[in-house]
Amino acid sequence: MFNLGHATLLIIGTFFVWWLWRVLGQRDRALALVRRHCERNDLQLLDDSVALSGIRLARLNRGRYGIVRRYAFEFTVTGEHRYAGHLDLHGTRQLHIELAPHPFPGRADGDSPVYTEPASAKIYRIY
């Protein structure tokens, strides 16, 4: 016989499955954002994964509160050293991504960065 207790368990189970599905979707979104960031900066994402490292309640824009999830990952530049990074997400929106200090690809550690002005750059002076 199906009674109120069974209906309650069914509702709780359905809510749990929905919540788990949503969390896994956010993890996939975080992984896609980290992959794209690493590709843009010529970095290699190690282990091809992100891991949930924290959940916190934070004040967002317009003074509203929301749940912010922090995903940790590791990357490399040359393949020798592992560097840590993290990504903060609110829902599926990227709030912040931070990488540990690392050498830039294509330069030796002792080389200083060289700034070259683009040929099409124009300087306007306002008096």
N, C-alpha and C positions, 0 to 999 in steps of 0.2 A: 504494500500500500504506500502511495506517495503522500507524504504529509508536509507540514510546514518546516520541519527540521531538514528534510531532504531538499526542499526548495531553497532554504537558506544556504546549505552547503553547495548547491549548484550555483547560486549567485556568487558566493565567495570564490569558488573555483574558477568561474568565468572571469571575475575581476582579476584574479591572480594571473591567469593566462594572458589576458589583455595587457596587464602591466608588464609582464615578462616580454611579450612581443614588442611593446613600445620601447623598453630599455635596450633590447637587442638592436632595434632599428636606430636608436641614438648612437650605439657603439659603432654600427656600420657607417653612420654619417661622420663620426669622429675619425674613423679610419680613412674614409675618402678625403676628408679635409687635410689630414696629416700627409697622405700620399701626394696630394696636389701641391702642398707647401714644399715638401721635399723635392719634388720634380722641378718646381720653379727655381729653387735655390741650389740645384745640382748636388743634392744630398741623397744618401741611400738610407731608406727606412729599414732598420734591422728587424728580423723576425716577422716582418710584415704584419705587425699587430699593435694594438693599443690596449691598455689595461686601466680599468676604473680604479683610480687611486683615492678618490674622495668625493663626498657629497656634502654640500653646505647650503645654508640659506643665506642669500646675499641680497643687498639692495641694488636694484637695477635702475635703468633710466626712469625718469618721472617719479622716483621715490617708491616704486612698488617693489615688493619682495618676490623672490623666485628661487627655485632650486637650481643650483649650479653644479654640474658634474665636472670633475677634473680627470682627464685621461692622460696617463703617462706613456711615453714611448722612448725608444732609443734609436739613434741614427749615427751614421759615420760619414766622414768626408773622403778619406783615403782608403778605408778598409782596415786601418791599423787600430784605431782607438774608437771606443764606444762613448757617445755623448748622450746625455739625457735631455728630454724635453717634455713639455706638458701643454695640454690644450684644455681650455675651459669652455664648456657648452651650456647654454640655457635652452633647453628643448633641443632643437636642431640648429640653433643659431650660434655661430662662433663668436665668443666674446674676446678671447685672448689666446695667443699661442706664443710660447716662449721656448727658446733653444739655449742650451748651455753654451758658454764661450767655446768657439772652435775655429780652426784655421779655415780660410776661405779656399774653395777649390781653385786650382790653377796657379797658386802662389806657394812659394816655399815659406817656412815659418819665419825666417829672418827678413824677408822682403817687406818693405813698407808699401802700403797701398799707393797707387799712382792715380791721380785724378786727371783725366783728359776731358777738356771741354768739348761738347759736341759741336760739329761744324755748323749746325743750323741754329746754335744758341744766340739769342740777341739779348743785349743788356739795355734796359730802359732806365734812365735816371729821372727821378721825379724831384724837382726843386721846389 
